Every structure is written in structure tokens, then in C-alpha cells.
């Protein structure tokens, strides 16, 4: 989920961070599991969906910061103000599915 859930402005960096934990609260291979596929789909109000993935063999844009921890940054352009939605899903021994929405405001010129 975006680490800052308030409204963002065009040009701001919106960071998504996800931690996959077992029900015991442990992450990653120390808990005896690895997640094979993780995918983040972000839908801006205009334009195509942004898809970031991480698999057991490769990663495309979705950064693995530590075992069981994922991060992705997006910077909305001037045509992408409005309501954004996102969905994160991970499969493997521990599955995760979460999503939500956030707002991006137009950036106004300062006087």
C-alpha cells in the first residue's frame, strides 16, 4: 500500500511497500517459505495500467528489498490526476491479496 495514504500531487513519488508474513508474524525464508510470484497492478485515472512483477527467477520493476518485502515507486504525470487504484497479490506458501485507492491532485503553479 502507499506508505503515505494522504492525497498526493502530480510529480510526487508515491511509494508502495508490502511485507509478506506468516500468521506467526515471520517473513521470508526464515519462516520456511518463499513466495514464487508477486504482482502489483496500479490503475491510473488515465492511460494504461502499470504492472510490476517479481517471480522466483526475475523481477520487473517490483523491487525485493528483503526476503518477503517488496517496494515500487510511481511518479504521476500531469495528465494522471484523480483517483488511482491498486492491487497487490503474491502466491506461494503464504498468499497475500490486498488493494486500495488513493488520490492525486493536479500541481498548481506557485505565485
Secondary structure, DSSP 4 states (H G I P E B T S, - for coil): -BS--S-EETT-EEEEEEE-B-TTS-BGGGGT--EEEEEEEEE-SSSPPEEEEEESS-EEB-EEEETTEEEEEEE--TT--EEEEEEEEEEESS-EEEEEEEEEEPPPPP-
